[in-house]
Amino acid sequence: MLGVAIGGPALTGQTTATSVAQQSSGLLAQQAAYTFLGDSRGYDRAPTGIMLRAEHGAVLVEAIAGIGVRIRVRFSDGVPVFPATHSLATGDTAPRLGSAVVRQAGDTILVYAEGLVVRAAQHPVRLTVTDTAGHVLIAESSGAGVWQGRLAHVLSDPPGTRYYGLGEQPMPLLRNGSVFPLWNTDRFGYRPGDMPIYSSIPFYLGVRDGIAHGILYDNPFRAEFDYSARMRSSVSYMAEAGIDGGELRYYVIPGPSLDSALARYTRLTGRTALPPRWSLGYHQSRYSYYPDTMVENLSREFRRRDIPADVIHLDIHYMNGYRDFTFDPERFPQPKRLMDTLAAHGFKVVTIVDPGLKVDSAWSVYRDGLTRGAYVTTPDGAPYIAIVWPGRSVLPDFSRASVRDWWGAQHQALVDVGVRGVWNDMNEPASFGGQTISDVVQFQGDGHSGTHLEYHNQYGTLMARAAFEGFHRLRPDRRPFIITRAGYAGVQRYATIWTGDNNSTWDHLRISLPMILGLGLSGIPFAGSDIGGFNGAPSAELYSRWLQAAALVPFMRTHAMIGTPRREPWSYGPEHERANRAAIRLRYRMMPALYTAYFQHTQQGSPVVKPIFWNTLTDSVGLGTDDEFILGDHLLVAPVVDSGARSRAVYLPAGRWYRMGSGEAYAGGQRVTVQAPDALNDGGDTTSLRGLPIFVRAGAVIPSQAVVSYEGQRRLDTLSLDIYPGSAKSELYEDAGDGYAYQRGEYRRTTFTTSATPVLSMTLAQTGSYAGASSFNVTVHDLSRPRRTSVDGRAVQTEYDAPRRELHFVIPSRARQLQIE
């Protein structure tokens, strides 16, 4: 939701998006003013790495078990001390140190650790990091420098290195050629190319010659990444200040695959826990649905029109005078009765919660926080006053565990009436009249006090943590569902991210895909954009195409700005209603594939949706394609993102691919043009959308289910499996969909291994004790009429569809071997 400029903070030192770009862009241009480490003064070995002393500081190179290497640089004319690290990105537990082997070759010190070799030149001190095969991952040119407390790190990577990551940047997925300031910013109606916006993730992936690596700069201060080569280098990093008293700290994470690099990165910064399965359903929101009768009618319309949906969101008008954790007594006089009614219709409710608490001595939440000293302060210790939706407001100091616990407990008022999740907004933190609060605002931390400069980018993540942990304590039998607008590295441990206040334009539909992919490549798998664009009034065509594009992304929510026309799936007339219903029904049919992709993230750190070059890092065309994505392992989705288009070109990576629905086969490694007719022509097909090109990799086994009105509506005892001839491994994950019984082994993970030589066969291997579906309806595609089909050695009855070249039959879910001859 937007922040309207109606006032300003009482303190100076305000930071705006424009000033961020101006301040940060000028720093690296003053490279000559920086002090670099200079020549070596010797080094000390340790089982975990080395400390290299230099003229103007020291470098600590440490092996981090299962991750890579951590490099810490401190500047001092004496021998600096490296204190214990403090990091929100890596969590409360310090990363475990690993083992390193140290050797010297002439003037170069070599540190071997975790599949990497750090080569430290001594005159002057500069580092190069390679893999064990000698491929250069990063190479310092000027190296690390400091000037007036500001840090710079200038690298000269090998030519041809491509860069990805840095979160939700509103631009193409490839980062080369641009400069990225990191400073969480409330930017209403941002345009493609506008930066910074809501989150700051100082992690990127480098790809060259088929080899990937990751770099995390563990520093929450205002920073800039420059991939424009204006400093005659491939990449340079600047931070306005150093963490822990002036330290440059970064991790080098080896691949060689994206899968391996993301697995290591998310092992370091955390992974998203399995969400409640209902949160993967369709969400309906606007600013705002009120009064309660409007919300009830909305729920009835979804069910009457047979459009699946799981969640309704309530924006700020549900509150009593914009006070968090309250309900307006006139608009929502009986919130529990409303929640019970919605639950009877199969709906969960998510309410917005902002950090700004109204200054109101008659309000118990404000008084309690004041008594506890729970708010951020001015330098003289008085609560800092920000101007946000309630007017004069205070902001909780989420840097303190006691305040997070207190804040989490306030959600009791929502949980008691049946609210199932919260949506944290305005948590950059935003403030009217200047985008954020003063730089000199004080945070107490827990033994780590600091100013807003240090805690600004961390604020949204800390708030999300407070909500996540609060919900978990209040309802330990349920999985929390938290959405956040702002975030920092590690936010994925606590929350889903949506891409903020976008616009109702085709440009915003196009960039929504690389924004979601960029978050996934930054360790944040649960993400989505406001369908139709928050700001504006989408045409019927744009809204339908956006629903199609969002049908298989991780988070599917329609949201709209106050004062805009109604935007429900039926708002554009009967024909578009049919098309929109089909898009949403497709999501529910493919829910087993979606849920399995989330499970895979918990195990490997892989994104739910991946760029099409995920497994083909030498494919230059794929490396530049960001208007398609792969769901899980085997589904390639190519949404239509251009007005009036009735076809689109699709790039298929290497291999053999099948068009879902038609069954047409295509060779990979080429661009093909396929029909994607107007959404109105789909006619409510629940299996696939002709207007949404979807392709399946040969050898894949794709699970799906019968369409339901909402997740958990009824037990589905039979699932469907679509098998496409070839050789591959696929997965299906099943559990109760909520709660934590899966952690005690109550899940079922089925691995399907297919082979097409000399006969089509499939083995099924299962772990876990969850019963799951009892049978699978199987369809085998692109198949000549078989002579015999057997399951575990016994013949099964089949039906063969000759025109479609499909074989249909049913097998028990506990089968072990399928063979078709």
C-alpha positions, 0 to 999 in steps of 0.5 A: 500500500502506498505512503502519502506525503503529508508531513515529515519527521521531527529530525533531520538526516532524512534519506530519500531514494534520490539521495541514496542514488546521489550519495552512493554513486559518488563514493566509488568515483572518489576511489583515490581517497580510499585507503587500501590494505597495502603490503603484507606484514605477515600472516598467522595460520589456523586450522580454519584459515589465515589472518593476514596482517597488512599496513592498514589493517588485516584480512581474516579468511575462514572456512565455513563448513558446508558453505564456502569461505568468509572473508573479513576485512578490518582497517587499522594502523595497528593489528585489528581485533576481529570480534564475534560476528553479529548478523541478521542474514545468517541468524542467531547461531554463528556459522560453523567454522570448517577446516582449511589447508594453508600453503605458500607458493612464492609471494602467494598464500593459498587457502584451500577450503570447501571446494575453493582456493583463496590466493592472497597476494602480499604486495599489495594485499589482494585476493583471488578466489578460484574453484579447485579446477582453477576457474576464477570466481572473483579477483580483486583489482583495487581490493577492499578500501575505506574512506571516512567510514565508507567501504568499497570493494572493487573486483575485476572478474573474468570477461563474460561473467553474468550477474543475477540476484539482488532480490526483486529489482524492477528490471530484466533478470540479468544485472550486467550494465546497471547500478543497484542502490540497496536501501529499502524504499517505499516507492508507490507506483514505481516504474521499470528501472526505478531503484531502490524499492522495497527490499535489499538482498546483498547477494548475487550469483555470477555465471561464466562458462557454465560455472556458477558461484554466489557472493553475500556481502553481510552488511545491512547498511546502505550499499550499492552494487555497480555492474556497469563497469564504469570503474573499469571493473566487472563489479564493485560494491560500496557500503556507507558503513561497515558492520560491527564497527567498520568491517567489510564481511563477505562470503564466497560460495561455490557452485558449480551449479546454481542448485549447489550455490543456492543450496549452500547460500540458503544453508547459510541464511535459512530456508522457507519452512513448508507453508500451510497448503491453503496459502498456495491457493488464490488470494483476493484483496483490495484496499479495502473490503468493508464493511463485514457484509461486503466481505461475506458477500464476496465469499459467497460470490466465489462459491456461487460462481464456482471460482476456487479461492482460499484467502480474503485479505483485509486492508487498513479499513478493518482497523479502529482508527488505524490501530493495529490489532483492533477492529472498527466497531461499526464496520466489523462489529463482530469479527469472530462471527465474520471469521466463523462465517468465512471459515464455513465457506472455506476461507481464511482471512489475512489482515494487514498490520503496519509497524506504526502505532498510534500515539493514544494514551487511551489505547492499551497497546500504545501505553504498554509499549511505552511502559516497556520502553519498546519504541525506537528513540531520538538520540536523547532517549524520547520515543521517535514520532513518525507520521503514518496512517494513524497520524503521530505514531511510534515504531517498535524497536524490533532489534530487541528480542523482548520487543519482538516477543511483546509484538508477537503476543499482540497478535492474540487479539487477531488469532482469537477471532480467527485471523490466520495470517498477517500482511506486514506493510509500511515496514521499510519503515515508511514515513510520510513526507520523506519515505523513511525515518531519520538516520539518527533514530536509535535502536537498542539491539541486544548487546548491539545498539545502533542507528537507523542507518544500520537497522533500516534495511533489517527492519522489515525482516525483524518485524516479520520475525516477530509476527512469525514467532508470535503466531507460532507461539500462539498456535503451535499446531499451525504453520504461520503465514506472514507476508512482508513488503520489506526485507533483507537477506534471511527474510525467507525464514519468516515471510512471503514477499510481494513486489509492492505497489506496482502499476496496472500496465503491460510493462509491469506484467512483463517485469513481474516475472524477472522480479519473482525469478530474481527473488528466487535466485536470492533465496526467497522462493515464496513471492508474487506480484499484485495481479492486475497492478495495484495502482490503476485500472487494468483492461479486461485483457490485461487482467486475464493475461495477468491471472494466467501469468500468475497461475503457476507462480508461488504467490497468487493474489489480486490486489487493487488500490482504493478508488479503482474499479472492482477487480474480482475474477467476474468483474469484466463480464461473463466471457472474461469470468470464464477465462479467469475461472480457468486460470485459477482452476488450473492452479488448483489442479496443479497444486500437487506440483506446486506443493512439491516444489515448495517441499524441494525448496525446504530440502535443497534451497531451490526456488519454486520457480526457476529461470529456464537456464537453471540447468543449462548455464552454457546456453547464451539464449537461455541466460538472457531469457526472463519472460518464461520460468520453470515450475519445480523441475519439469514444467516450463511456463511461457505467459503472454505479456503483450497486449493483443498477442495471440501467439508468442515465441518460446525458447525451449532449453536443450532436450525434448519438450511436450506442449501440455494440453495438445501433446505436441512434441518439440526439440529443445535448444531452439525458439518456437512460435506457438499459438496462445489465443485470446483468454476468452477462447479457453472455455473453462478448460481445467486441464490446461489453458491454450492461452498459457503455453506450458511445456513438459520436459520429456521423462517427467511425471507431473502430478495433479488433482481434481479441482476443489473450491478451496484447499482441504475441502475434501480428502482427495483419495486419487491423484493424477499422474501425466507421464511423458516418455523419456528418462528423468526423475520426478517427485510428489510430496504429500502431507496433512497440509498444515501443522508439524506432523510431517516433522515426525515422519508423517509425510509421503515422498514419492520419487518417480524414475522413468526410462524409455529404453528399451521399453517405457518403465517407471519405478516408484520409491517412497519414504514417510508414513503419511497415507496420502492418495490411495491410487493414481490415475495415469496418462501416458502421452505420445505412445503407440498402442502398447502390447502389455502394461504391467504393475509390479509384474501383473497386467493392468486394464488400460484404455488407449486413445489412438487420436491423442496417442494416450494410454489411460489406467489406474495403479495403486499409489503403493506400486513399485514398478510400472512397465509398458511394452 
